[in-house]
Every structure is written in structure tokens, then in C-alpha cells.
Amino acid sequence: MEDRAAKVDALFGAQDGMCTLHAPNERVLFSKLRNTVVAMCAFVEEYAADFRSRGGTATAA
């Protein structure tokens, strides 16, 4: 079942040939990338603090 799902994911999605999400020569603004990473880190930090305050414990999978 997983093999079939992987094949379907390979055929459709953000990287398929019909995707027009990104232009071929699109550039990356590192300031926007940095701001995104900072925001994601702040979210995870806040989420973890809330999780711990509710008595949650983290375990490695």
C-alpha cells in the first residue's frame, strides 16, 4: 500500500510537470526565508511551552 501511495505522490503535487507554482528562474529572497524560519521557531517554542505547561512530556519516536 505504501508503494502505491509513493507512486501517486510522485505523479501529482507541487513537483509534477503541470505545476505552475514556481517559475523556472524564480529567485529566493533570503530575508523572506530567514523570516519564515524565525517565525516557525517561535511557533514551535511557544507550542512546546504550552504543551509542557499542560503536563505533557515529549518522547522520541
C-alpha positions as CSV (number, residue, x, y, z in Angstrom):
1,M,0.0,0.0,0.0
2,E,2.8,2.4,0.9
3,D,4.5,1.7,-2.5
4,R,1.3,2.7,-4.4
5,A,0.9,5.9,-2.3
6,A,4.5,6.8,-3.1
7,K,3.8,6.4,-6.8
8,V,0.7,8.6,-6.6
9,D,2.7,11.3,-4.7
10,A,5.3,11.2,-7.4
11,L,2.7,11.8,-10.2
12,F,0.8,14.6,-8.6
13,G,1.7,17.5,-6.4
14,A,3.9,20.6,-6.2
15,Q,6.7,19.0,-8.3
16,D,4.6,17.5,-11.2
17,G,5.0,18.7,-14.7
18,M,1.7,20.6,-14.8
19,C,2.6,22.6,-11.7
20,T,2.9,26.4,-12.2
21,L,3.6,27.2,-8.6
22,H,7.1,28.4,-9.3
23,A,8.7,29.9,-12.3
24,P,11.8,28.2,-13.8
25,N,14.1,31.1,-13.0
26,E,12.5,32.2,-9.7
27,R,14.8,33.6,-7.1
28,V,14.8,33.1,-3.4
29,L,14.9,36.1,-1.1
30,F,16.9,35.0,1.8
31,S,15.4,37.7,4.0
32,K,11.9,36.1,3.5
33,L,13.4,32.6,4.1
34,R,15.0,33.8,7.3
35,N,11.8,35.4,8.5
36,T,9.9,32.2,7.8
37,V,12.4,30.1,9.8
38,V,12.4,32.6,12.7
39,A,8.6,32.5,12.7
40,M,8.5,28.7,12.7
41,C,11.0,28.5,15.5
42,A,9.0,31.0,17.6
43,F,5.8,28.9,17.0
44,V,7.5,25.6,18.0
45,E,9.0,27.2,21.1
46,E,5.6,28.7,22.1
47,Y,3.8,25.4,21.3
48,A,6.3,23.4,23.4
49,A,6.0,25.8,26.4
50,D,2.2,25.4,26.2
51,F,2.5,21.6,25.9
52,R,4.8,21.4,29.0
53,S,2.5,23.8,31.0
54,R,-0.3,21.3,30.4
55,G,1.7,18.4,31.8
56,G,2.8,17.0,28.5
57,T,6.0,15.0,28.1
58,A,8.0,14.6,24.9
59,T,9.3,11.2,23.9
60,A,11.4,10.3,20.9
61,A,9.8,8.1,18.4
